Amino acid sequence: MSIAHSVPTTEMQVTSIRLERELKDKLKALSGHQGYQALIRDILWNYVQQRSGEYSPAVDSSQISALFPATAQVDVRCALTGKVIRAQDAMQLGLTTEGVLIPLSMTSISK
């Protein structure tokens, strides 16, 4: 689920961050062929987009393998539409083919 904010590394600024060894090892294991630094950038871009309202879907409905009914406990954004799901609203949790649970509005997946 890579974000489309890729730019050549020559256009990036170098930033130093201290990570626990265990966290770095887990990021490396999760990143696969993309590398853990690219994974960290993807995670940060997802966070910034969700918090700033500049949401762009990171998944496609074809990547959802299961749905579970749920109730939002806090405001979240639907992973497919980007629309806000308000706290206490009915929603669905989608299990992606990568094993990640994502928030989905009740109307984002047609049955």
N, C-alpha and C positions, 0 to 999 in steps of 0.2 A: 504494500500500500504506500508507494512512494509519492511524495508531494511533487507538484510540477514547478517547484521553485529552484530547480537545478540551475546553477551557474557554474562556469569553469572555476576551478579552485584558485586560479590566478586573480579572480575578482573577489575572493573572499578575504575577510580579515582574520588574522590568527588570534585566537582567544584561548587562554589557558583555563582549565577547569580541573579541580581536584575531585576525583571519584574514588569511592571505596573499591578496593581490589575486587571484591566479590561482585559489586555492581558492574564494573567494567567487564569482568569475565562473563557475566550473564548477558550483557549487551552484545558482546562478541558472539556468543553462542546463538543469540536470537537473530543477529543481523545476516547470517548466511553470507552469500556472495556480495552483498552491497557494502559490507563493512560497518563497524559500529559507529564511526563518526557520522556517516550518512544517516544511520538509524537515529542518532541523537538529533540531527538536524530535522528529520521528518517528525520526530516527537515534538520538538520545539515549535515547528511550523503548525502542526495540528493544534497545539495549545494556543498559540497566538491567534490563529483563525477562529477558534471556538470562542475565545475570550473577547475578541475584537468585533465579532459579528461578520467577519470576512470569510464566511464558511464556504468551502468547496468540498463536495462529497469525496471521501477517500475509498469508498467501496461501491460496488455495483450490486444490484439485487441478485444477480446470478451467483454471487459469492456467499449467499446466505443459505445455510444448510438446515437450519431449524429455527422455529419461533416459539417464544415463551411469553405468556401474558404477564404483565407487571404493572406497578404503579410508580410513577416518578416520585422520588423523595425530595429532589431539588430540581430546579429548572435545568434542562439539558436540551441539546439540539439533536434532531433526527439525523442519523448518519447518512441517510439517502437524500433527504430534501433540504436539510439545513434549518428547517422550521423549528421554532422553540416548542418543547413539550414542557408545560408548566408543572410545578410541584403538585402532587396529588392527582394529576390527570392519568387516565388509563393509557398505557403504552405497550409496546412489545420489546422484548430483548431478542435480537437476532444473533445466532451463533454462526460466525463466518466459517468458511472452509479452512481458515488458518487457525480456528479455535478461539477466536476473540468474540466476546459478547459486546454488541453495539446497541445503542438506543434507537428505537424506531417508532415513528408516530403510527397511530392505528390505521391511517389511510395510506401509508407509504408502500405497503405490500398488498397487492391484490391477491385474493384467495382463489 
